[in-house]
């Protein structure tokens, strides 16, 4: 599961959808895997508009990456080699293979095994 | 013809084997009319440099991926279908085995598309073609769209369990989805478990619509402003009634964009495209 996935998922419990605390889910005990990929600057530039920056910053810190800038890089900052490389590494080269995603509202833990996160809820939460 | 993704690594004990409905999806998405429509909506334009969000990479989500053949095709043929080489894909299935299979099917399809063709004739040697950049974000186990962040999906694909059945199968538990459980089973228990997982691929409950109805209900919340959903229906699902119902939502359109197999004058299977009407206030307004 690539790190960028955390930007598209949220707690599956219906009551949590309206709570700001349910996004992003928080990584715990994450085991990471790095896969080297060719840098595609255009991909990074075009993926950023659809990324929720504040939650990506939280995710990056939880996974032990250096803190991202406070605001989303725009314009000239997107031509900076280091910025592109850092984001490429975080968003595309890094996968979470084991660990949990935890809801900040209800505390439910979504387990990640062999890179597959399980968002099926136990029957008492459906 | 565009190549069909390889699924030779998939064990079809618990996973739906690509069939007429899967291929109808492939043909519909890559048809001239549909790929034109999608490209118009999602392809990059140079003139939008001042508006970076217009080039934003589309997130393509398939619910109920099974072998992953549909999502893999969409990923590998993104240039043909969406007019761009960079999309993000995400697969969801209730069956963990299907998630593992999908991840491999999609990654393999992307990689084989990235490989240069073996003997390019001199005439086809074009100046530096951008390679396919499409990325498979993840395959996750989940119930329909319940794990997705609202407003995040640009393209939603759903080939549902559409066969009318007396009962709707329940969703699998965590232990049923654990591969070590299956390994410890007797032959008859394994047969029963496999049959249960296969029933999830086709059994749709009343009118074959129980699961599809839940998916349809989630569409307005989960799709982005430019979002579009493709849902397959069979004749017994009464497609024209379903489309009328969607058109009665506030600001939504539904249209049949692909079909196969005539039966007594009716198409056996149809694919319905669902999207916000142009005059809808949220159309293209948000990401």
Interface residues (C-beta under 8 A of the other chain):
Chain A: X1 X2 X4 X5 X7 X8 X9 X10 X11 X12 X14 X17 X23 X40 X42 X43 X45 X46 X47 X48 X49 X50 X74 X92 X110 X111 X114 X115 X116 X117 X118 X119 X120 X121 X122 X123 X126
Chain B: X44 X52 X53 X55 X56 X57 X59 X86 X88 X90 X92 X94 X96 X99 X100 X103 X133 X135 X136 X137 X138 X139 X140 X141 X142 X143 X146 X147 X148 X149 X150 X152 X171 X172 X173 X174 X177 X287
